[in-house]
C-alpha cells in the first residue's frame, strides 16, 4: 500500500478496534457505573500510551510544544472525555448495535465541521456518501 493510501489501513484498524470497544465496554459496564468505568478505561489507556511512546522513542519534552498546540490538544482531550462519558452512558442504557451506529454519526459532523472550520470541500459524490451514512445511522438507530 503506498503512503498516500496508508491512512486507509489505519482507519480500517481504527474501525475494527472501535467495534471491539463497543462490545467489550457493553460487557464490562454491567453492574458498574459508566462514569467510573470510563475512569478505569482512561487510566489504562494512559499507562499503555506512556509505555508505547516511551518504547518507540517518541517521548519528548511537553514544555517544548507551542501554546497553540497545547490549546488544541487540551480541547481535543476535553472533547474526547465528553465523548467517552456520553458513549459509555449510552452503552449502559442502550443496545450496542444501536449506540455504535449513532456514535458514528460523528463522520457526518466531522464533514460539516471540516467544511466550516477547515475549509475542506467534499465533492458532490462525497456529500452524497455522507448523506447516505446519516440515513443509514437513522435506519439502524430506530429499527423496530
C-alpha positions as CSV (number, residue, x, y, z in Angstrom):
1,X,0.0,0.0,0.0
2,X,1.5,3.3,-1.0
3,X,1.9,6.2,1.5
4,X,-0.9,8.2,0.0
5,X,-3.4,5.5,0.9
6,X,-1.7,4.4,4.1
7,X,-4.3,6.3,6.1
8,X,-6.9,3.8,4.9
9,X,-5.2,0.8,6.5
10,X,-5.0,2.7,9.9
11,X,-8.6,3.9,9.5
12,X,-9.8,0.3,9.0
13,X,-7.9,-0.9,12.0
14,X,-9.4,2.0,14.0
15,X,-12.9,0.9,12.9
16,X,-12.2,-2.7,13.9
17,X,-10.9,-1.6,17.3
18,X,-13.8,0.7,17.8
19,X,-16.2,-2.2,17.2
20,X,-14.4,-4.3,19.8
21,X,-14.5,-1.2,22.1
22,X,-18.3,-1.2,21.9
23,X,-18.6,-5.0,22.5
24,X,-16.0,-5.1,25.3
25,X,-17.4,-2.0,27.0
26,X,-21.0,-3.2,26.9
27,X,-19.9,-6.4,28.7
28,X,-17.6,-4.6,31.0
29,X,-20.0,-2.0,32.3
30,X,-22.6,-4.4,33.5
31,X,-23.3,-3.6,37.2
32,X,-20.7,-0.8,37.2
33,X,-21.3,3.0,36.9
34,X,-20.5,4.1,33.4
35,X,-18.5,7.2,34.6
36,X,-16.4,5.1,36.9
37,X,-15.8,2.6,34.1
38,X,-14.7,5.4,31.8
39,X,-12.2,6.5,34.5
40,X,-10.7,3.0,34.7
41,X,-10.6,2.7,30.9
42,X,-8.9,6.1,30.7
43,X,-6.3,5.2,33.3
44,X,-5.4,2.0,31.4
45,X,-5.2,3.9,28.1
46,X,-2.8,6.4,29.8
47,X,-0.5,3.7,31.1
48,X,-0.5,1.8,27.7
49,X,0.2,5.0,25.7
50,X,3.1,6.1,28.1
51,X,4.7,2.7,27.6
52,X,4.1,2.8,23.8
53,X,5.5,6.3,23.4
54,X,8.5,5.5,25.7
55,X,9.2,2.2,24.0
56,X,9.1,3.7,20.5
57,X,11.4,6.5,21.4
58,X,8.9,9.2,20.8
59,X,8.9,10.7,24.3
60,X,9.5,14.5,24.1
61,X,9.5,17.4,26.5
62,X,5.9,18.6,26.7
63,X,7.0,22.1,27.5
64,X,8.6,22.4,24.0
65,X,5.2,22.3,22.4
66,X,3.8,25.7,21.2
67,X,0.9,27.2,23.0
68,X,-1.5,26.7,20.1
69,X,-0.7,23.0,20.0
70,X,-1.4,22.8,23.8
71,X,-4.7,24.7,23.4
72,X,-6.0,22.4,20.7
73,X,-4.7,19.2,22.3
74,X,-6.5,20.3,25.6
75,X,-9.7,21.0,23.6
76,X,-9.4,17.6,21.9
77,X,-8.8,15.9,25.2
78,X,-11.9,17.5,26.7
79,X,-14.0,16.6,23.7
80,X,-12.7,13.0,23.8
81,X,-13.5,12.8,27.5
82,X,-17.0,14.1,27.0
83,X,-17.5,11.7,24.1
84,X,-16.3,8.7,26.1
85,X,-18.6,9.6,29.1
86,X,-21.6,10.0,26.8
87,X,-20.7,6.8,24.9
88,X,-20.4,4.7,28.0
89,X,-23.6,6.1,29.4
90,X,-25.4,5.4,26.1
91,X,-24.0,1.8,26.1
92,X,-25.1,1.2,29.6
93,X,-28.7,2.0,28.9
94,X,-29.0,1.1,25.2
95,X,-28.1,-1.7,22.8
96,X,-24.6,-1.7,21.4
97,X,-26.0,-2.3,17.9
98,X,-27.9,0.9,18.2
99,X,-25.4,3.1,20.1
100,X,-22.4,2.4,18.0
101,X,-24.0,3.5,14.7
102,X,-25.3,6.7,16.2
103,X,-21.8,7.3,17.6
104,X,-20.5,7.0,14.0
105,X,-22.7,10.0,13.1
106,X,-19.5,11.8,14.1
107,X,-18.5,11.2,10.5
108,X,-21.3,13.5,9.3
109,X,-20.4,16.1,11.9
110,X,-16.7,15.9,11.0
111,X,-17.5,16.6,7.4
112,X,-19.7,19.6,8.3
113,X,-17.2,21.0,10.8
114,X,-14.3,20.4,8.4
115,X,-16.3,22.3,5.8
116,X,-17.0,25.2,8.2
117,X,-13.7,25.4,10.1
118,X,-11.0,23.8,7.9
119,X,-12.4,25.0,4.6
120,X,-12.4,21.4,3.3
121,X,-14.6,21.0,0.2
122,X,-16.0,17.5,-0.3
123,X,-17.2,16.7,-3.8
124,X,-20.9,16.2,-4.6
125,X,-20.3,12.4,-4.6
126,X,-18.7,12.7,-1.1
127,X,-21.6,14.7,0.2
128,X,-23.9,12.0,-1.2
129,X,-22.0,9.4,0.7
130,X,-22.0,11.5,3.9
131,X,-25.8,11.8,3.5
132,X,-26.1,8.1,3.0
133,X,-24.2,7.5,6.2
134,X,-26.6,9.8,8.1
135,X,-29.5,8.0,6.6
136,X,-28.0,4.6,7.5
137,X,-27.4,5.7,11.1
138,X,-31.1,6.7,11.4
139,X,-32.3,3.4,9.9
140,X,-30.0,1.4,12.3
141,X,-30.8,3.5,15.4
142,X,-34.6,3.5,15.0
143,X,-35.1,0.0,13.7
144,X,-38.2,-1.8,15.0
